[in-house]
Amino acid sequence: MRPEPDSPYLSDASGLRGCASEVLIPEDEAALSQILREATTSNTPVTISGSGTGVTGGRVPDGGWLVSLEKLNSVRVEKGFAVCGAGASLSAIQTAAAPSKQFYAPDPTENSASIGGTVSTNASGSRSFLYGDTRRHIRALRVVLASGEVLALRRGDKAPFEIPVLPAPDVRKNTAGYFMRAGANGEPMDYMDLFIGSDGTLGVVSEVEVTLLDVPKTLFTGVVFFASDDQALNAVDLWRPVSGLRMLEYVDAGALDVVRSRFPEIPAEARVALMIEQDVTAGEDAEEAWLDRLEASGALTDDSWFAASATDRERFRRFRHGLAEAVNEIIRQRGLMKANSDFAVPLGKSRDILQLYRETLEREFQGQYVIFGHIGDAHVHINILPPNKAEWERAMGLMKGFAAAAVGMGGTVSAEHGLGKRKRDYLKLQFTPEQIETMQAVKRRLDPQWLLGRGTLFEVPAAFAA
């Protein structure tokens, strides 16, 4: 079908809007393969669409065909794994796994995201402190190349060509550029890892086999409030080694102020919060241990929140999700795109980057920013809330400076969201022109006509520009 200019298929959560000559919705992998063969024959660019929750414009088409994988949404649960169509949502996977007391560990904030989209960006979330990113939980992929050829890849399968090795930052999470690393013991890396985190530019994931874990028998969950940032940061350093800790999230004063209207029970004196969740081992008195930790750290213990039930844990999830929703709503009301970061640094630089953010933003955008996110991984998100387009442009200039600073500290310009179209220029801050050309040579090998995700991650080479 030919999309209307206001079609939801032409934008994503970034606010970026594009154009396409056709929107195609294949019924199955065979139909997807046929579409790609026709695109290759007609030299038509193809952009792949998941559920539209991405924040970097990766699914936003720049002409050509947009192919939605929404109908490839099957989920089959087995003991220890699930086989999912690329269009299946994370919430559908969790719902299907729940009766067998299993769950899928990666926990991006938006559970309506499609599994194919999260593979494309190597997404992660609040539980990544313990469980890591999407890559760690993928057992197998089915990938359709631009030619229409279907690859069935499993862990241990190697590429039919040599994949060069590029340097990687010393961070816990990274999804900037292609994953091109040496494998275990110097062996070639697994072929499927090349496609994970490639922003849909190398091939189209049609099916994903994910690892499922047993639901923990006991969880200790809390939102811990502090009167000062220093107290909270000291607590982060002390709590990182806690066994079984699967969530260690940070919410600054500005972020708390944004959600106070939705959660009036936030204590008035709270200027920062840490969200924690621990998988408690049998026989451990987690409540007593955490009471000691909170008192030692100077937390507002009596005013903090702790989960006594699944209902309480759902309330905390809504608190975390509500923060992102509130920020997005402010941006939408102002008619702007998000001015947000996805940078991560080595753990030893966590305080340094946070201090840089705070000092700069207090000087340049006082009262117009929030910082929250995965501080356990030294990966917090800045969201600047400028009042108009001119100030948005200034905010984006600061973001580029922050990106360069993160790289200077040994970090990455993208930890979990990918770079898409909006942030592709950041790739040049982390990699040399020669290293970027090495990535592009891999793309030309798998997609010689440069059809997939044109304009995502890389500028369109002159030879392929319309």
C-alpha positions in Angstrom: 0.0 0.0 0.0 1.1 3.6 -0.6 1.4 5.3 2.8 -0.3 8.7 3.6 2.1 11.4 4.7 1.0 11.1 8.3 1.2 7.2 8.3 2.6 5.9 11.6 4.9 3.6 9.6 6.9 6.7 8.5 8.2 7.6 12.0 9.3 6.1 15.3 9.7 7.2 18.9 12.6 9.5 17.9 10.1 11.9 16.3 11.9 11.7 12.9 9.6 11.3 9.9 10.4 9.9 6.5 8.8 8.8 3.3 8.3 5.6 1.4 6.7 4.7 -2.0 5.2 1.5 -0.5 4.5 -0.2 2.8 4.7 -4.0 2.5 3.7 -6.4 5.2 4.8 -10.0 4.4 2.8 -12.9 5.9 5.9 -15.1 6.4 9.6 -15.5 5.8 9.0 -16.8 2.2 7.1 -13.6 1.4 9.8 -11.5 3.0 12.5 -13.3 0.9 10.5 -12.6 -2.2 10.2 -8.9 -1.4 13.9 -8.6 -1.0 14.6 -10.5 -4.3 12.3 -8.1 -6.1 14.0 -5.1 -4.4 17.3 -6.4 -5.6 16.1 -6.8 -9.1 14.5 -3.3 -9.2 17.3 -1.7 -7.2 14.8 -0.4 -4.6 16.0 0.6 -1.1 14.3 -1.3 1.8 13.8 -0.1 5.4 12.7 -2.8 7.9 10.1 -1.8 10.5 9.5 -3.3 13.9 7.1 -1.8 16.4 8.4 1.8 16.0 9.7 2.1 19.6 13.3 3.0 18.5 14.6 6.4 19.4 17.3 6.9 16.7 15.2 6.8 13.5 16.5 3.4 12.3 13.1 2.3 11.0 12.2 5.6 9.4 12.4 5.2 5.6 14.2 7.6 3.3 12.4 6.6 0.2 12.0 3.1 -1.3 9.9 0.4 0.4 9.2 0.0 4.1 8.7 -3.6 5.1 6.9 -4.2 8.4 7.5 -7.6 10.1 4.4 -7.2 12.3 2.8 -10.5 11.0 6.0 -12.6 11.8 4.8 -12.7 15.4 4.7 -16.3 16.4 6.1 -17.5 19.8 6.8 -21.1 20.7 8.0 -21.7 24.3 10.2 -24.7 25.2 12.1 -25.6 28.3 15.0 -23.1 28.4 14.3 -21.3 25.1 11.6 -19.8 22.9 11.5 -19.5 19.1 10.0 -16.1 18.1 9.1 -14.4 14.9 10.9 -11.1 14.5 7.7 -9.1 14.9 6.8 -10.7 18.3 6.7 -8.1 21.1 8.7 -8.5 24.3 5.5 -8.5 26.3 4.1 -11.4 24.1 7.3 -13.4 24.8 7.1 -12.8 28.5 3.4 -13.7 28.6 4.0 -16.9 26.7 6.9 -17.9 28.9 5.1 -17.1 32.2 3.0 -20.3 32.6 6.2 -22.4 32.5 7.7 -20.1 35.2 10.3 -18.8 32.7 11.2 -15.3 31.5 13.4 -13.6 28.9 16.0 -11.7 30.8 16.8 -8.5 28.7 14.5 -5.8 29.9 14.3 -2.7 27.6 12.0 -0.1 29.1 9.4 -0.4 26.3 8.0 -3.9 26.4 6.0 -3.3 23.2 9.3 -3.4 21.3 9.6 -6.2 18.8 12.3 -8.9 19.4 13.7 -8.3 15.9 14.1 -4.6 16.7 15.9 -5.4 19.9 18.2 -7.7 18.1 18.9 -5.0 15.5 20.1 -2.6 18.2 21.4 -5.2 20.7 19.1 -3.6 23.2 19.3 -3.9 27.0 17.6 -2.3 30.0 17.3 -2.2 33.7 18.2 -5.9 34.3 21.3 -5.7 32.2 23.4 -5.1 35.3 23.2 -8.9 35.9 22.0 -10.4 32.6 23.8 -8.3 30.1 22.6 -7.3 26.6 20.4 -9.0 24.0 23.4 -10.7 22.4 24.1 -12.9 25.4 20.6 -14.4 25.2 20.4 -15.3 21.5 20.8 -18.9 20.6 20.0 -18.8 16.9 18.9 -16.5 14.1 17.2 -16.8 10.8 18.4 -13.9 8.6 17.2 -12.9 5.1 19.9 -11.2 3.0 19.2 -8.4 0.5 19.5 -11.1 -2.2 16.6 -13.0 -0.7 18.9 -15.8 0.5 18.0 -17.2 4.0 20.7 -18.0 6.5 20.0 -20.3 9.5 22.6 -19.4 12.0 23.4 -21.0 15.4 26.0 -20.3 18.1 29.3 -21.5 16.9 28.6 -21.1 13.2 31.3 -19.0 11.5 31.1 -16.7 8.5 32.1 -17.9 5.0 34.5 -15.0 4.9 37.0 -13.4 7.2 35.5 -10.7 9.5 38.2 -8.1 10.4 38.7 -7.3 14.0 38.0 -3.7 15.2 38.9 -2.2 18.6 36.2 -2.2 21.3 35.7 0.1 24.2 36.2 -1.2 27.8 32.5 -0.8 28.7 29.8 -3.2 29.9 27.5 -2.3 27.0 28.2 -1.2 23.4 26.3 -1.1 20.2 28.1 1.5 18.2 28.9 0.2 14.7 29.3 -3.4 13.7 30.3 -6.1 16.2 33.7 -7.2 14.8 35.7 -9.0 17.4 38.0 -12.0 17.8 36.2 -15.0 19.1 37.1 -17.2 22.0 40.8 -18.3 22.1 41.4 -16.2 19.0 39.0 -18.2 16.8 36.8 -16.3 14.3 33.7 -14.8 15.9 30.2 -16.3 15.4 28.6 -15.2 12.2 25.3 -14.4 13.9 27.0 -11.8 16.1 27.7 -9.7 13.0 24.0 -9.2 12.5 23.1 -8.5 16.1 23.4 -4.7 16.7 23.8 -4.0 13.0 20.8 -1.6 12.9 19.1 -3.6 10.1 21.8 -2.7 7.6 23.3 -6.2 6.8 20.3 -8.5 6.7 16.7 -8.9 7.9 16.2 -11.0 11.0 13.0 -13.1 10.5 13.2 -15.5 13.5 15.0 -15.4 16.8 15.7 -18.3 19.3 16.2 -16.8 22.7 17.3 -18.2 26.0 14.7 -18.4 28.8 15.6 -18.4 32.4 13.7 -19.8 35.4 11.8 -17.1 37.3 13.6 -16.3 40.5 11.9 -17.7 43.6 12.6 -14.6 45.6 13.2 -11.0 44.6 14.1 -8.1 46.8 13.0 -4.9 45.1 13.1 -1.3 46.2 13.2 2.4 45.3 15.7 3.9 47.7 15.7 7.7 48.2 18.6 10.0 49.2 18.8 13.6 50.2 22.0 14.1 48.2 23.7 12.9 45.1 27.0 12.2 46.9 25.2 9.7 49.2 23.7 7.9 46.3 26.9 7.7 44.3 28.8 6.4 47.3 26.0 3.7 47.7 26.4 2.7 44.0 30.1 2.0 44.5 29.3 -0.1 47.6 26.4 -2.0 46.1 27.8 -2.9 42.7 29.4 -6.1 44.1 26.2 -7.4 45.9 25.6 -11.0 44.8 22.5 -11.5 42.6 21.9 -7.7 42.1 20.2 -7.5 38.8 19.1 -3.9 38.8 21.0 -0.7 39.9 19.3 2.3 38.4 19.7 6.1 39.0 17.0 8.8 39.0 18.2 12.4 39.6 16.4 15.3 41.2 15.1 16.7 38.0 13.7 13.4 37.0 12.0 12.9 40.3 10.4 16.4 39.9 9.1 15.4 36.5 7.2 12.4 37.9 6.1 13.8 41.3 2.6 14.6 39.9 2.2 11.0 39.0 3.7 9.7 42.2 2.9 12.2 45.0 4.2 9.8 47.6 7.8 10.6 46.6 9.3 12.1 49.7 9.7 15.9 49.6 13.3 15.8 50.8 14.4 13.2 48.2 16.8 14.6 45.6 17.9 11.3 44.0 16.7 7.7 43.9 18.3 4.3 43.3 16.2 1.5 42.0 17.4 -1.9 43.1 16.4 -5.5 42.5 18.2 -8.6 43.8 17.7 -12.3 43.0 17.8 -13.6 46.6 19.5 -17.0 47.2 17.7 -19.5 49.5 18.3 -18.9 53.1 19.5 -15.3 52.7 17.9 -12.6 54.9 17.9 -9.9 52.2 15.7 -7.5 54.1 18.1 -7.4 57.1 21.1 -7.1 54.8 19.6 -4.2 52.8 18.5 -2.5 56.0 22.1 -2.4 57.1 23.3 -1.2 53.7 20.7 1.6 53.7 21.5 2.8 57.1 25.3 2.8 56.4 24.7 4.8 53.2 22.6 7.5 54.8 19.5 6.7 52.7 16.0 8.0 53.6 15.2 4.5 54.8 11.9 5.1 56.4 10.6 6.9 53.3 12.0 4.5 50.7 9.7 1.9 49.0 10.1 -1.8 49.1 8.2 -4.5 47.3 6.2 -7.0 49.4 4.3 -8.4 46.4 4.2 -8.7 42.6 1.8 -5.7 42.7 4.4 -3.6 44.4 7.0 -4.6 41.8 4.6 -3.6 39.0 4.1 -0.2 40.7 7.9 0.3 40.6 8.0 -0.7 37.0 5.3 1.9 36.3 7.4 4.4 38.2 10.4 3.8 36.0 8.4 3.6 32.8 6.4 6.7 33.8 9.6 8.7 33.9 10.4 8.0 30.3 6.8 8.6 29.3 6.7 12.0 31.1 9.9 13.1 29.4 8.6 12.0 26.0 5.3 13.9 26.6 7.2 17.1 27.4 9.1 16.8 24.1 6.0 16.1 22.1 4.2 19.1 23.5 7.0 21.3 22.4 7.0 19.8 18.9 10.7 18.8 19.1 12.7 15.6 18.7 14.4 14.1 21.7 17.8 15.5 22.8 19.0 12.5 24.7 22.1 10.5 25.2 23.1 6.8 25.1 26.7 7.0 26.1 28.5 4.6 28.4 32.0 4.8 30.0 34.3 2.3 31.9 33.1 1.8 35.4 36.0 3.8 36.8 34.9 6.8 34.9 31.3 6.8 36.0 31.6 9.7 38.5 33.7 11.7 36.0 31.2 11.6 33.2 28.3 12.3 35.6 30.2 15.3 37.0 30.8 16.6 33.5 27.1 16.2 32.6 26.0 18.0 35.8 28.4 20.9 35.7 27.7 21.6 32.0 23.9 21.3 32.2 23.6 23.3 35.3 25.5 26.1 33.5 23.7 25.8 30.1 20.2 24.3 30.8 19.5 24.7 34.5 16.2 23.2 35.4 15.7 21.9 31.9 17.2 18.5 32.0 16.9 15.1 33.7 19.4 12.3 34.1 18.4 8.7 34.8 19.3 5.1 33.9 21.7 2.3 34.3 24.3 3.6 36.6 25.4 0.1 37.6 26.8 -0.2 34.1 28.1 3.4 34.0 25.4 4.2 31.4 23.0 6.9 32.4 20.8 8.8 29.9 20.7 12.6 29.7 17.4 14.1 28.4 17.6 17.9 27.8 14.2 19.6 27.7 14.7 22.8 25.6 11.8 25.1 25.1 12.2 25.8 21.4 14.0 24.7 18.2 16.9 27.2 18.6 17.6 25.9 22.1 17.2 22.3 20.8 20.0 22.9 18.3 22.2 24.2 21.1 21.3 21.1 23.2 22.3 18.8 20.4 25.7 20.6 20.1 26.2 19.8 23.8 25.3 16.2 23.2 28.0 15.9 20.5 30.5 17.3 23.0 29.4 14.8 25.6 29.7 12.0 23.1 33.3 13.0 22.4 34.0 13.2 26.1 32.7 9.7 26.7 34.9 8.4 23.9 37.9 10.3 25.4 37.2 8.4 28.7 37.4 5.1 26.8 33.6 4.8 26.4 31.1 4.4 23.6 28.7 6.7 21.8 25.9 4.1 21.8 25.4 1.6 24.6 21.9 0.1 23.8 19.9 2.1 21.3 22.0 2.0 18.2 22.8 5.1 16.1 20.1 4.8 13.4 19.8 7.9 11.2 19.7 10.6 13.8 23.0 9.8 15.5 25.1 8.2 12.7 27.6 11.1 12.8 28.6 10.0 16.3 30.2 6.9 14.7 33.0 9.2 13.5 33.8 10.2 17.0 34.5 6.6 18.0 36.1 5.1 14.9 38.7 6.3 12.4 37.8 6.7 8.7 39.8 3.5 8.0 37.8 1.6 10.6 34.5 2.8 9.3 35.5 1.8 5.8 36.3 -1.7 7.2 32.6 -1.9 8.4 31.3 -0.6 5.1 33.3 -3.2 3.2 31.4 -5.9 5.1 28.1 -4.2 4.2 29.1 -4.1 0.5 29.8 -7.8 0.7 26.4 -8.7 2.1 24.4 -5.9 0.5 26.3 -4.9 -2.6 23.6 -2.5 -3.8 23.4 -0.8 -0.4 19.6 -1.4 -0.3 19.1 -2.3 3.4 18.6 0.5 5.9 19.9 3.1 3.5 20.9 6.2 5.5 21.1 4.3 8.8 24.5 4.1 10.6 26.4 5.4 7.5 25.8 8.3 5.1 24.7 7.1 1.7 27.7 6.8 -0.6 27.6 8.9 -3.7 27.5 5.8 -5.9 24.1 4.8 -4.3 22.5 8.3 -3.7 19.4 9.0 -5.6 
